Structures are given as structure tokens and as C-alpha cells.
């Protein structure tokens, strides 16, 4: 549910979106021009302060305007917030992160028209709640009750015409980045926009998402730690998904604070186990680490709480070559063996270009990043509780970032491969999730079975 005021209209035509972004571009361009004139009379230090201040102001303005448009242009901003640290100034990344909180729902009359256009007379089979229980950049979710069966369902409704606007929105967003002077227009940026384009088209393909949801449900069918919604094909279309309503609380719900450590560990082990299985078994990964993709179903009776998994639109499938490298990196991290890690880094262009100290530095970063999956005798005891890794106490993310910065400051910057950044982002998201749950996990239950299988 959201307390944001609903939007009565949404700019869906290419022309109206172009005009809106043109206005934004013009205002940003004016401010940069004005700052250039004023900067002539400032010292070098004052110009640097002015640059960062203006960048923050322009980033905030950009995000405020994007939030009014909805659709893929907002999703592009959210994706760049996740993966843009290597490309964008800190001010822009921080501002883009606020897009999640700024998303307003569409007014009921627009959503109702959209549902009717998708379902036709079948809409009359439901009593639909007018207030959404979830709102995002590409869609919003409404709870409903099937009149004949009494079954509670949710309808994930794609906003009108967002799929048709993807290519023009991407072009417009690149133009906005250009006028903000936020990032050099390089081939690396073009490659990233190509990747984002592919992800966007996957996210608006609800037939694909429905099939992916069913596939993950089959993966986890025999594991009672998880709940995956059931898809109802007879009420689903390429732009609307009807699925079972699955109850649970969000990860920031105070109710989770009362769970004892054993229950927290159970949830954390379940969460990180999926990440490992995505790499070692399934070859496909949910690349969106958003906390909103999870709920917790608290069960005080059995004390076996469950993870409810939502939103399978951002699934990325990886080729066997990359998966083999990722597996070998994790296995080397399990042993905390630097020579094994350097050997695991071979076979991929980004790693193969590294030699000498740069190769050593990257190996050190990867070894530290794999610390939660290492043998307990290879981990500093202050990060362990009865041989279980204490995610919240580890400060792992900051330690990895500090090691990366200090070890690689002298290197000529090279943008890491997109696929590796997706995987690393997933692990960063897992770190945040398990830290929020204050979970302690046992690497022997996570990686050791796969290490043994690989050694056979």
C-alpha cells in the first residue's frame, strides 16, 4: 500500500514524454551555463565545491522530473542506481536511489480501464481493491477476490504503453545524462544501455515472467522454506499477471525483531541458499536485489518461518563459461586460497588482462568477498558465532570496498563485465538482506556440497 497521491494522468505518448524531458534538459542546460559564467570569478577550490553542489541540485531535479513520467525511463534510473557506481557521479547515484521511494500509483480509473482492456468481461469475475498493495515504475499490484471461488489473488497490471516507450525512453535518458555532464558518452555506456534495454524488454514480457515464476516454483517445490505464487493462466495476458495472493510481512516490519536467533538464521540460510543454487544448479538468477521482492511468512506455531518470493521479471540467464568461472571463484573463496583464486580468474577477458600486482589486488578483493562462504577456520573468529558467519557484524561490504579502493587506485579504470556486475550486485543485496535479518549462516551447508561434487 502507498500513501502517495495517485496520478490522474500519465504521459504515455512518445511526443508528450519527449516534450517533458526536453523541458528538463533545457532547465539543466541553463543552470550549467549559468554556473560556468559564475565560475569564472571563483577560485579552484570554490569551483569544485560549486560543481558538486550544482551536480546534487541537478540530480535531485532530474529525479523529481523522472518520477512524474513512470515507465521505462524511471526503471532505467533505478537500474543505473544499482549498477552505475562505476559510471556515474556519487550525487547522481544517490539521487537515483530515491526513485523507489518516489513512485506514485496511477489513479484507479486508469488502472480499471487497463484491466478491462486486458481481461474483457472476465474482469467481472473479481472484486478488485482500488488501492494498490504495491507500486513500481512499470506496474502496480492490486489485491482481488475471485467471486466464484473466494480465492484471494493479486493482479499485476502493466502501465499503459510502457513497453512501446522503451526505446525512445532509453534515448531520452542518455540525452539527459549528456546535458547533466554526469558521465562520458563512451562505448561502455552504450553497452550498458544495451543491457538495460534487454532487461527492460524482459520485464515487460509478462508471458515470460509467468513462465519463469512457474519454473522457480518447480525448482523449490519440495523445499518448505519457500513460497512462490501460483500463476492463473486463464486470467493472465502479455500485460497482466494474475497470481495467488501470498501473505507475509516486509523485511523492515517490526514483527521480525521479535524472532529469536534460530529463526533468523533459518531465514538467512534460506535466502543465501537460493543465491548459491542459482549459480551452481539453475544457471539463472534474479538480478534485482530489492527488498520488496521478499516477504516473510511468520509461523509462531512451528517456528519454521518461510520466505515468500515475489517478482521474477528480472531473471538473467548466464552462459556456461561465466557460470564455471563464478563457481570456481566461490570454491577458491571457500578454501581462501589465493593461488586457487588466481587460477579461477582465468578464461574471462576482464581477468585475463590482469597481471602482477593488479591481479593480486583483484584476487584479494574476491577472497574477502567470498568470506561468508569460507571454511570456518579461515575466517576471523570475531565474525563467527559457533562457526556461523555473522553478517551484520562483519562489515563485509565496507571492508571489500576499502580493499578495492586502496589496492586499485593506481589502475587505469576498466568497467567490469556486465554479467559479473549483476552477480556481484546480487551478493551485495544478499549481504544487505542477511545483515537486516541479523542472520548467521553455515558455509558448510551452502558451498561444501558443491565443492565436494566438483572435486569428484
N, C-alpha and C positions, 0 to 999 in steps of 0.2 A: 504494500500500500504506500502511496505517496501523498505528501501534503503540499506538493507543488500545484500552482494554479493550472488547470488544463488549458491547452492551446485550442482556440476555436477554429484556427486555420493552420494549414501547414503549406509551405512553399514547395510544391511538388514539380512544377514545370521547370524545364531547363532554363528558360528565359528569366523567370522570377528569381531563381537561385543565382543565376549569373549577375543579375542586377544587384541583389543583396550583397554578394561577395565583391562586386565591383565597387560598391559604396564603401565597404570595409577596407578594400585595398587603397582607395583614394584617400581615406582618412589616415591610414597608416603611413602612406607615402608622404602626405603633407607634414605629419609630425616628424618623420625622419629628415625631411628637407629643412624644417624649421630648426631642428636640433643641430644640423650641420652649420647653419648660419651662426647660431649662438655659440657653437663650439669653437669658432674662430677666435673668440675672446677669452677662452678658458685655458688653464694650464693642462699639462698632460694628465696629471692625476685627476683633476676635475672633469676632464673629458671622459676618462674611464668610468668615473662614478656616474656621470650623466648617461653614458652608454648603457650601463646596467640598469639604471633607473628607468630609462626610456624603454629598454627591452622588456622589463617587467610590466610596465604600463601597457605596451603594445600587445604583449602576450595575453594579459588579462582581458583587454578589449577584444582581441581576436577570439578568445574562448567564449566570451559573452555573446558575441555575434553568431558563432557556430552553434551554440546551444539553441538558438531560435530556429535553426534550419532543420534539425533532425536528419535522419537518414545517413547515408554512407559518409558524408563529409564529417559528421560527428564521430562516426566509427573510425575513420581514418585518424582523427585526432587522438582518440583513445588508444589506437594501436601504436601510434608514434610515441605516446606517453609511455607505453610498455617497453617498446623496443628502440626508442630513439635516443637513448643516452649517449650513444657513440656519434650521433649526427647533429643533435640539437643543443642549443644553449640551455643551461640549467633552468633559467627563468621560463623558457618555453615549455620544457618538460613538466615543471611544477604546475604551470597553469593548465596544461592539457590534462593533467591528472584530475583536475576538478570537474572535468566534463561529466564524469559518472554521477557526481552529486547534483549537477545542474539539469539533468534530464527531466523535462516536464511531460506529463501524459497528454495525449490528444483527447479532445472533448468526446463524450460518449456518442454524440450524434454522428461524428465522423467514423468512429470505430464501428458503430452499429451498421452504418451503410456498407462498410468494408466487409463485415462478417456476412451480411445478407448477400453481397455480391459474390462471395466465395461459396456459401452454403445454399443459397436459394431458399426454398421452402423448409429445408432441414433446420434452419435457424429456429423454427418454431418448436423443435424438439427440446429446446433448452430454456431454462430460466437463467439469464446471464446477469451477474452482478455488474453494475455500471462503473463502479470504482475499481481500477486495476489493482492487482496484487503485486504487479511487477512492471517496471517501465525501463526501456532501454533506448538506444539510438535507432535501432531498426524495427523494433516491435514493442508491443506491450501485451501483458498477460491478464486475462480476466477469468475469474472463477465462475463456474456454471454448474447447474444440476440438470441431469438428463431426466426429463419429466416422466418417462415411462418406467425407467429402472431405478430412479433415485440415486444413480451413480454420480458422485462429485467428480467433475473434470475441470481442466483448465484449457482455455483457448489462447494459443499464442498467435497473435494477429500481426502480420507484417504491415507496416505503414504504407499507405498508397504510393505507388510509383517509385519506391526507393530503389528497386532493382534496376529500373530503366535509367536512373540518375547516376549510377556508379561511375561510369567512365567520365562524364562531364564533371562530377564532383571531385574526382581524383585530379583532373586537370586544373580545376579551380583551386584546390588546396595547394598544389605545387606552386601556383601563381602567388598565392598568399604568402607562402614561405619565402618566395623570392623577394616580394616587396618588403617583408619584415627584416630582410638581411639576416635571417635566422640561420641559414645553412647554405653552404656552397652547392650549386647545381651540378652535381657530379654523376658519373655513371653508377656509382654505388647507390646514390639516392634513387636513380631511375630503377635500378634492380630492386630496391626495397619497395618502391611503389608498385612494381610489377607483382611482387609477392603479396602485398596488401590487396591488390586488385583480385588476385586469385582467391585469397581468403574471404574477401567480401562476397564474391560470387558464390562461394560455398555456403556462406552464412545466410544468404537469401534463397538458397535452394532447399526448401522445406521437405521435398521428397527425399533428398539426400540425408537431411538431418533426421527425419523419421526413421529411415533405414539404419543410420548409424546408431540411433538410440536403441533400436531392436538388437543390433549386433552387440553393443556393450551389455545390454541386458542378458544376452545369451552367454557372454564371457563370464558374467557374475551370477548366473542363475543359481548355482549351487553354493554360493557364499552368503550366509545370512547376515553378514556385516553391512550389506549394501541394499539400497532400494533404488531401482531405476523405474521411471514412469512407464506405464503401458500406453502404447500408441493405438488410437482408434482410427483405422484407415478410412472407414466409411464416413467420417466427419473431418477428414484431413484433405488439404489441397496443396498445390505448389506454394501458396502464400499463407496458409493457416494450418496449424497443427493442433489436433485435439488429443489430449492425453489425460491419463488418470491424475487426479489431484493427490499429491503426496504431502502429508503433514510433516511439520518439523519446525525447528527454531533456527534462526540465523546464527552465524558463528559469533556475533557480538552480543547475543542475548544473555542477560544476567543469569538466566537459569543454568547456563553451563558452568558458572562459577561455583555452584554447589556440588558438582560432580567430584567424587574422590579421585585420587591419583590413578588407581587401577582403571577406572572408566575412561579417564583422559588418555591413558596410554593405549587402551583398546581402540579408541577413535583415531588417535595419531598413527598407530600401526596400520590401521585400515587405509588411512589417507595416503601414506607414503608407499604402501604396498602396491597401490594402483599405479603409481609412477614407475615403479620397478617393472611391473608386469607389462606396462605399455611398451617399455624398451625391450625387455627380454622375451616376451611372449607374443604380443599382439602386433607390434610394428607400427602402431598408430597412437597418437597422443592428443589429448585435449590440451591445446596450447594456450587457452585463456585461463590464467591463474586467479581470476576474480573470485573473491569470497562468496559472491552471490550465486555461484554455481553449486554451492553446497548448502544443505540443511542438516541438522542433527535431529533425529527422532529419539527423544529421551524415553527410556523404558525403565522406570524405577522398580518394576516388579522383578524382572530378570537381571537388571543392571547390565544388560548387553545392548547398549545404545547403538543405533545404526546411522550410517552416513547416507543421506539422500542425494543422489547425483542428478543435477539438472543441466540442461543446455549442452547439446552435443553438436552445435553448429560449427565450432572452431576446431574440428578434428583435423590433424595433419598426419598424413602418411609419409613415412620415411623409407628411403631405399635401403637395400640390404647392406651396402657398403658403409653407409653412415651408421646404421644400427650396430654393425660389427665393431666399429670404432668406439661408439658410445658404450657398448658392453665391455670392451677391453679397458676403456678408461675407468669404468666403475670397478672392475676386477682389480686393476692396479691400485686404485684408491683403497679397496678393501685390504690389500696387503700393505698399503703405504710404502710401496717400493718404487723409488724414483727411476731406476733403470727400466723397470717394467712399464712405468708410465711413459717414459720417453719412447719406448718401443711401441706402445699402444697409440702414440700420436702419429705414427707413420701411415701413409696411404691416403692422406687428405691434403689437398693443395695448401690450405692455410697453415697446417702444421709442418708440411714438408719443406716450406720455405724458411723455417726457423732452424738456426744452428747456433752452437756455442752458448753464450750467456742468455740470449733471448729464449732459446729452447729450454734452458734450465729454469728460467723465471716462469715460463708458462707451465712447466711441469710442477713447480712448487705451488702455483695457484690451483692447479687441478687437484693435486694431492690434498690441499687444505679443503677445497670444495667438497671432496669425497669423504671428509672426516666422519660424518654421521654413519657411513656405511663401512667404516674400518673395523678391523678386529679390535676388541676392547683393550688388549694390551698395547695397541698402537696409538691410543687416544689419551690425552692428558686427563688424569683422574678427576680433576675438578669439573670436567664436563660430563661425568658419568655418575649414575645412581644405580648401584647393583648391576653394573655392566650395561646399563641402558643409557643411551645418549640423551642429554638434557638440552633440548633445542633452545628453549627460552634463555637459558643461562650461557649458552655457547658464544653468543655474539658473533656467530659464524659469518654472517653476511658482511658485517663491517670489517672483520679480520681479513676476509678474502679480498674485499675492495682495497683495503690498505696495502696488502701484499702486492696486489696487481699494480697499484699506482706507484709504489716505491720501486718495484722491480722492473717496470717497463716505461719509466718516464723518458728514458733516452731513446726508446724505439721510435722509428718512423711509424706513424699511425696506419693501421690497416684494419678495415672494417671486417670483423669476423663473419664467417659464412652465416647466411640467414638461418639455415637449419640448426646450427649449433646455438645460435641466439635463442631460437624457440625452445630448445631443450633446456638451456641454462635458465631462461625465464620461468620455465615450469618448475625447476628446482628451487628458484628463488621464491616462487609462490608457495611451494610446499614448505619451505623454511618459515615463511611468514605464518602459514596456517598452523603448523605444529607448535610454533612459538606462542601463537594466540591461545591455543588449547593447553599450553604448558605440558605437552606430552613428552614422554621418554620412550624411545624405541630401541629395539634389539636388532642390531645389524645381522646377527646370525639367522634370524627369521626372515630377513629381507634379501640379502645378497648371497649368503653362503650356499644355498641350494643351487643357485645358478653358477657359482664358482666351481662347485663340485661337478656339475654337469658339463661345464666347459673343459674341465681337466680330464674327463674320461676319453 
